[in-house]
Each structure stands twice: as C-alpha cells, then as structure tokens.
Amino acid sequence: MGRGYIVEDAVEGYLSKLCEQQAGPVTGLLIGQSSAQRDFVIMATQTPQREESTGATGNSLDKEWVTEHARQVSRMLPGGLSVLGVFIVTGTDGKDALPTVRQLVFAVENLISSERLWSPADDDVTDCVTLQVNPKTRKTICRTFDVKDPKSIAKPADWKYQSGVCSSWTMVSCCVTVDLLVPLPNNRTSTENMDACLKEGLKVWAHQINHGVCLIDGKKLPEDTELTAGQKKNVRQTYTAQLLITPGDQRQTDVVQQCGGSVSVRGTIHSRAYLHSNKPKAKLAEKLLKRDAVSTVATRVQMLVEELLTSEEESKQQTEQFSLPRRVFCPVKATGPVCVCDYQFSDDAPSEVTDRLKEMLDIDAAEDDLDTRQEMAAEITESSFTAGCEESTVETVEVLESKRNNCTGVAIATAVALLAAAASMLYLNDV
C-alpha cells in the first residue's frame, strides 16, 4: 500500500481549469504538509510562463525554469508548508511521461534542500509526489519517489479529494530576536566566497536555534503532548511560543579569525508554523517553528545579498546599513485560515507583493488581504550613528589584532535594532 494524499477539493477545480485552458503540457507544484500516516495537499500552482525560453523548445519542458519556480515558492511558505511534489497536465501516456516527472521531482527537491540550513530529522518524510493529469479524459496517475534514494522507483499512491482539509489546522507563532555576526572573506568581490561565509555563519546560528528551548503558551511541554487534546473537534487552535537561547550559545561566534569585514543581522522577526489536525504533537510544533525561524532569516539575508552582488557600484564608506525586507502574510482563501508569505522591501508597493503572489502562487490577492501587522519595516535614521537617544547606540567598528600583528580580527559592530514589534536590519561592515 502506497502513501495516501488527502487533497483540498479546490485543487481539483484548479487542475480542471488548467485542463480546459491549456493546449500544451503544463507543469506545476503541489504544496502542503507531510505526516507519518498521510500527506495533505492544500494548493497547487502552475509554473509561470517564460517569455523567452532558453531551456526548452516545442513541447519539451524547461527543467531549470520549473526548479527555479520551486525555489522561489519554497521561500514563500511558512513553517509546516512545503513543496510536496510536482504535477503535469499532458496528453502523453503515463509511462512515457514517467521519466519526465521523475527528473522534475528530483531536481526540485535537490535545489530546495540545498538552501536549507537545518539538518533532516529521522522522522522526516522523504517521499515526494508526482501527479499526471490527462486534459481530455481527466484521468490522474499519482506516484511517489523516495528523493533520498537516487535509484528510487515509482510507487503508486492514493489521491483523494476532500473539502476543508486545513480548516482546523493549529497555528503556533512567536517573535525571535536575532543578533548575528558573520565574518566575510578578504575577497568580498567573490560571490562564491561570500555566499559560503554567510551560509556557514547562518548555520552556526541555526544550530543555536535548534538547541534552544521552546515554550508553548509559557510551558515546556513533553514532546508527545497532543496540542489539540481536549479541544472540540474541527476547531482551529492558536498558540504563542517562545524560543529561548542560552547566553553561552549566543557568544559562540565571538572568535578571532581572518576576515575582510562582517555582516551583522539584528532585530526581531515573526515566525509561525501550521500543524495538521491529525493529533499534532508538541515535538512537531517545535521542529516546524524552529525551521521557519531559520528559513525566514536566511531567505532575507540571501535576498539582500543577491541584490548587492548584482550592483556594480562599490561604496566608499566603511560602514553601510541596509534594511532587510519585512515578512507579509496572505491567506490562501480557498483552503481556510492557512497563510503564505512574501517579503516586502521598504521601496516595494503593496501591488508588487500581490503581483508576486499571483506570479509565483497563482493567488488572486487584493492589497487589503495582506497582513502587514506582524513585522515593522526597519528604518535607517541619523540617530543610528549618534548617541543621545535612548533607542539608539553609537555604531563603532573595531579591529582586533592577533599576537603576530596580522590583521586577523573580526569587525565588531554595535548598532540600533528596531524591536517595536518585529523588525529586522542588516549591517554590512567593511574592515
């Protein structure tokens, strides 16, 4: 018996529309949550049309375009939601299309997993789903592959539609204070070196988060505690959590090493996770919430670094400040209270967020649908550099020398962090 998939009936309607509207093969992603017993698919989104396709011709598929779409979508999913697999709407025979969907699902998982900063758990589900839909007969073929096994063969899976799949899912949320210092290489113009240093620094912080203590509604619950125990059936529950990091762990990055500068990330971010309604445990809530905290910080840093690396202008200042984008949420209306998210830079209009939601997730959202209350936009002001204000401190850059008098220090930055709700800032310092 293969895995079972409980699918929101809105997905059936979405796939039917694609069958009616599209003539050629259409690919897309299946989004939801895995559990040990079964998986839940709450939405599907087609791969955006590429204006000038360089990787595909005719009816062939552009694998790189599909996987890049999956990477962008993965960044827009809060804790508990992930890309479970791919679908393809095609009139090609099931056996003939099998090699294509197999390549796609492995390529998608490989790219998404390469960006994760947390280590897989023993109980993580490694099966990903592929769904083939014939646009004429509407026949569907559902199979799974174990993406951790390169030699994995297709296994049949059960695909069942149901209404209100996530209408009573539990939400756990918290605010996480970030104070992170990452040394940069001497050759900061090297994209590869910079990315490697940032990833290693973020991994250290991710390790601290993973070993932190999680309190749910102010209590440290045993791992096997059922969050919905004693609650009325089909009633959605919300919990507030805290992630506590010991002072000793926070100082692990204060070491002397050779570098050409540093990146300091400071502020507070909003993290949340959604849990399926099939007797979710405290252990799952903690795991998903921690992973979301790590992923949302890493995503924002990477987004800004990508923007900086594409800029040809080199600043002459020793210290530069940049605002990280704030997290904005948008409900997936067809499936109830569950939300997806996007990241809004200070110069982004709300319409740009709704445009990205449409392009990446095929969600028709109005500006009024956006939840911008969870995080404040970080602001850079003159007071960030001057003393005399209770909410700001003097920003300094210090260089520590080794006993050999070589410049092997880490730039230590002290700067203002706007913590009035949940805000985030990134400071890029050159030695």
C-alpha positions in Angstrom: 0.0 0.0 0.0 1.5 3.3 -1.0 1.2 6.7 0.7 -2.1 8.4 1.0 -2.8 12.0 -0.1 -5.7 14.0 1.3 -6.2 16.8 -1.2 -8.2 20.0 -0.8 -11.1 19.9 -3.4 -10.1 23.4 -4.6 -7.0 21.7 -6.1 -9.3 19.5 -8.2 -11.0 22.7 -9.5 -7.7 24.3 -10.2 -6.4 21.3 -12.2 -9.7 21.1 -14.2 -9.3 24.8 -15.2 -5.8 24.1 -16.5 -7.1 21.1 -18.5 -9.6 23.4 -20.1 -7.4 26.4 -20.8 -4.0 24.9 -21.8 -3.2 23.2 -25.0 0.4 22.1 -24.4 2.0 20.4 -21.3 1.6 22.4 -18.1 3.7 21.8 -15.1 3.3 23.0 -11.5 3.9 22.4 -7.8 1.9 20.7 -5.2 2.0 22.4 -1.7 1.0 21.0 1.7 2.3 19.1 4.7 3.6 15.6 5.2 3.0 13.4 8.2 3.9 9.9 9.1 0.5 8.5 8.2 -0.5 10.6 5.2 0.2 13.8 3.4 -2.1 16.8 3.0 -2.2 18.8 -0.3 -3.8 22.2 0.2 -2.9 24.0 -3.0 -1.4 23.7 -6.5 0.3 26.4 -8.6 1.3 26.2 -12.2 4.8 27.1 -13.4 4.8 30.7 -14.7 5.1 31.3 -18.4 8.6 32.2 -19.5 8.8 35.0 -22.1 11.9 33.7 -23.7 12.5 30.0 -23.0 16.2 29.1 -23.4 16.0 25.7 -21.9 13.1 24.2 -23.8 11.7 24.1 -27.3 8.4 22.9 -28.6 6.5 20.8 -26.2 9.6 19.9 -24.1 9.9 21.1 -20.6 12.3 23.7 -19.2 13.6 21.8 -16.1 15.7 24.8 -14.8 12.7 27.1 -15.0 10.5 24.7 -13.1 13.1 24.2 -10.4 13.7 27.9 -10.0 10.0 28.4 -9.6 10.0 25.8 -6.9 12.9 27.6 -5.1 11.0 30.9 -5.1 7.8 29.3 -3.9 9.6 27.4 -1.1 10.8 30.8 0.2 7.1 31.9 0.4 5.9 29.1 2.6 5.8 29.4 6.4 6.6 26.6 8.8 4.6 23.4 8.1 4.1 24.1 4.4 6.4 22.7 1.8 6.6 21.7 -1.9 5.4 18.1 -1.7 6.0 17.4 -5.4 5.0 18.3 -9.0 2.1 17.8 -11.3 1.9 17.8 -15.1 -1.1 18.2 -17.3 -0.3 16.3 -20.5 -1.9 14.0 -23.0 1.2 11.9 -23.1 0.8 8.3 -22.0 1.5 7.7 -18.3 4.5 5.5 -18.9 6.0 7.9 -21.4 5.7 10.9 -19.1 7.1 9.0 -16.1 10.8 9.8 -16.8 10.0 13.5 -17.1 8.1 13.8 -13.8 10.8 11.7 -12.1 13.5 14.1 -13.3 11.4 17.1 -12.2 10.7 15.9 -8.7 14.3 15.0 -8.0 15.6 18.3 -9.5 13.1 20.3 -7.4 13.9 18.6 -4.2 17.7 18.9 -4.8 17.5 22.6 -5.3 15.2 23.3 -2.4 17.2 21.1 0.0 20.5 22.9 -1.0 19.2 26.1 0.6 18.1 24.5 3.9 20.2 25.3 6.9 18.7 22.7 9.2 19.5 19.1 9.3 16.9 16.5 8.3 15.3 14.6 11.2 14.9 10.9 11.4 11.2 11.1 11.2 11.1 13.4 8.1 9.1 12.1 5.2 11.4 11.6 2.1 8.7 10.6 -0.4 7.7 13.2 -2.9 4.6 13.0 -5.1 4.1 13.3 -8.8 0.7 13.7 -10.4 -0.1 13.2 -14.1 -3.4 14.6 -15.4 -4.8 13.8 -18.8 -6.6 17.0 -20.0 -9.0 15.1 -22.2 -10.0 12.1 -20.0 -9.2 13.9 -16.7 -7.6 10.6 -15.6 -5.0 11.1 -12.8 -2.0 9.0 -12.1 -0.4 9.5 -8.7 3.1 8.1 -7.8 5.8 8.8 -5.2 9.5 8.7 -5.3 11.9 8.5 -2.3 14.0 11.5 -3.2 16.8 10.5 -0.8 17.4 7.4 -2.9 18.7 8.2 -6.4 17.7 4.7 -7.6 14.1 5.0 -6.2 11.4 3.6 -8.4 7.9 4.9 -8.8 5.4 3.7 -6.2 1.6 4.1 -6.6 -0.2 6.4 -4.2 -3.7 7.1 -3.1 -5.1 10.5 -4.2 -8.4 11.6 -2.5 -10.2 15.0 -2.7 -11.8 16.4 0.4 -13.2 19.7 1.5 -11.8 21.8 4.3 -8.5 19.9 4.6 -6.8 22.6 6.6 -9.8 24.5 8.0 -9.0 23.4 11.6 -5.2 23.3 11.5 -3.3 24.6 14.5 -1.1 27.7 14.3 1.9 28.3 16.5 3.7 31.6 16.3 6.5 33.5 18.1 8.8 36.5 17.7 12.5 35.7 17.6 15.2 38.2 18.4 18.2 38.0 16.1 21.7 39.3 16.9 24.0 37.6 14.5 27.6 38.4 13.3 29.1 36.7 10.3 32.7 37.4 9.2 33.3 37.9 5.5 36.2 36.8 3.4 39.1 39.1 2.4 38.0 38.9 -1.2 34.5 40.2 -0.8 34.0 40.6 -4.6 34.0 36.8 -4.8 30.3 35.8 -4.9 31.2 32.2 -4.1 33.3 33.1 -1.1 30.7 35.5 0.3 27.9 33.0 -0.1 29.9 30.3 1.6 30.8 32.5 4.6 27.3 33.7 5.1 25.9 30.2 4.9 28.4 28.9 7.4 27.6 31.8 9.8 23.9 31.2 9.4 24.4 27.5 10.1 26.0 28.3 13.4 23.0 30.4 14.3 20.7 27.7 13.1 22.4 25.3 15.4 21.8 27.6 18.3 18.1 27.9 17.4 17.8 24.1 17.0 19.2 23.6 20.5 17.1 26.3 22.1 14.2 25.7 24.5 10.7 26.1 23.1 7.9 27.2 25.4 4.3 26.9 24.2 1.9 29.2 25.9 4.7 29.7 28.5 5.2 26.0 29.2 7.8 23.5 28.2 5.6 20.6 27.1 6.7 17.0 26.8 7.4 16.0 23.2 4.5 13.6 22.9 1.9 16.1 24.2 -1.0 16.4 21.9 -1.7 20.0 21.3 -5.4 19.5 20.4 -6.2 17.1 23.3 -9.4 18.0 25.0 -10.4 20.5 22.4 -13.5 20.5 20.3 -13.3 18.7 17.0 -12.8 20.9 13.9 -12.0 24.0 16.0 -8.8 25.8 15.0 -6.3 26.4 17.8 -3.6 29.1 18.0 -0.6 29.1 20.4 2.0 31.6 21.2 5.5 30.2 21.7 8.9 31.4 22.8 12.4 30.3 21.6 15.0 30.7 24.3 18.7 30.6 23.5 21.2 30.3 26.4 23.8 33.2 26.7 26.6 30.7 26.3 25.3 29.7 22.8 25.0 33.3 21.7 28.7 34.0 22.2 29.9 31.1 20.1 30.6 33.4 17.1 32.8 35.9 19.0 36.1 34.4 17.9 39.2 35.8 16.2 39.7 34.9 12.6 41.0 36.3 9.4 38.3 38.3 7.5 37.7 41.3 5.3 34.6 42.5 7.0 31.4 41.3 8.6 27.7 41.1 8.3 25.6 41.8 11.4 22.0 40.9 11.4 20.0 42.4 14.2 16.3 42.8 15.0 13.2 40.7 15.6 11.3 38.5 13.2 7.9 36.9 13.3 7.9 33.1 12.9 4.9 30.8 12.5 4.1 27.2 11.7 0.9 25.4 10.8 0.2 21.9 12.0 -2.2 19.3 10.5 -5.3 18.4 12.6 -4.4 14.7 12.9 -3.3 14.8 16.6 -0.3 17.1 16.2 2.3 16.8 18.9 4.4 19.4 20.7 7.6 17.9 19.2 6.3 18.7 15.7 5.3 22.2 16.6 8.8 22.9 18.0 10.5 21.4 14.9 8.5 23.3 12.4 8.6 26.6 14.3 12.4 26.5 14.6 12.8 25.6 11.0 10.7 28.5 10.0 12.7 30.9 12.1 15.9 29.8 10.5 14.5 29.8 6.9 12.9 33.2 7.1 16.2 34.9 8.3 18.3 33.0 5.8 15.9 33.9 3.0 16.0 37.6 3.8 19.8 37.7 4.0 20.1 35.9 0.7 17.6 38.2 -1.0 19.6 41.3 0.0 22.9 39.7 -0.8 21.7 38.8 -4.2 20.7 42.4 -4.8 24.0 43.7 -3.5 26.1 41.4 -5.6 24.3 42.5 -8.8 25.1 46.1 -8.1 28.2 47.4 -9.9 28.6 50.4 -7.5 31.2 50.0 -4.7 30.5 52.2 -1.7 33.5 54.1 -0.3 32.0 54.1 3.2 33.4 51.8 5.9 30.0 51.0 7.3 26.8 50.6 5.4 23.3 49.8 6.6 20.6 48.1 4.8 17.0 47.3 5.8 16.0 43.7 5.4 12.6 43.1 3.9 9.7 42.5 6.3 7.5 39.5 6.2 4.0 39.9 4.9 1.3 37.2 5.1 -1.6 36.5 2.8 -4.4 33.9 3.4 -5.0 31.1 1.0 -8.7 31.8 0.8 -9.8 28.6 -0.8 -8.3 26.5 2.0 -9.2 28.4 5.1 -7.0 30.2 7.6 -3.6 29.0 6.4 -1.4 31.7 5.0 1.5 32.0 2.6 4.0 34.9 2.8 6.2 37.2 0.8 9.0 39.7 1.7 8.5 43.4 1.2 11.4 45.8 0.9 11.0 49.3 2.0 10.6 50.6 -1.5 8.1 47.9 -2.6 4.5 48.9 -3.1 1.7 46.5 -1.9 0.8 46.0 -5.5 4.3 44.4 -6.1 3.6 41.9 -3.4 0.2 41.0 -4.8 1.8 40.7 -8.3 4.4 38.2 -6.9 1.7 36.2 -5.2 -0.1 35.9 -8.5 3.0 35.1 -10.5 4.5 32.5 -8.0 1.5 31.0 -6.3 -1.3 31.9 -8.7 -3.2 33.6 -5.9 -5.5 36.5 -6.7 -4.9 38.7 -3.7 -6.1 42.2 -3.1 -3.9 44.7 -1.2 -6.4 44.6 1.7 -5.8 40.8 2.0 -2.1 41.4 3.0 -1.3 41.1 6.7 1.4 43.7 7.3 0.9 43.9 11.1 3.3 41.1 12.2 6.5 43.0 11.4 7.5 46.6 11.3 9.6 47.9 8.4 13.1 48.7 9.7 14.2 52.3 9.3 17.6 53.7 9.0 17.9 57.1 10.6 20.6 59.6 11.5 20.3 58.6 15.2 21.7 55.2 14.2 25.1 56.8 14.1 24.9 59.3 17.0 24.5 59.0 20.7 21.9 60.8 22.9 18.8 58.7 22.0 17.6 56.0 24.4 16.7 53.8 21.5 20.0 54.0 19.6 23.6 53.5 20.3 26.8 54.7 18.7 27.9 52.4 15.9 31.6 51.5 16.0 33.9 49.3 14.1 36.8 47.7 16.0 39.6 45.6 14.6 41.2 43.0 16.9 44.9 42.2 16.2 46.5 38.8 16.8 49.8 38.4 18.7 51.6 38.3 15.3 50.3 41.8 14.5 48.4 40.5 11.4 45.0 41.8 10.6 43.1 38.7 11.7 40.3 40.4 13.6 36.6 40.4 13.3 34.8 43.7 12.9 32.6 44.2 15.9 29.5 46.3 15.3 27.2 47.8 17.8 24.1 49.3 16.2 20.5 50.2 16.8 17.9 47.4 16.3 14.2 48.4 15.9 12.3 45.9 18.1 9.0 47.7 18.4 7.1 44.7 17.0 9.1 42.6 14.8 11.6 44.3 12.6 14.9 43.3 11.1 18.0 45.1 9.8 21.3 44.0 8.2 24.5 45.9 8.7 27.3 45.3 6.2 30.7 46.4 7.6 34.0 46.6 5.9 37.2 46.5 7.9 
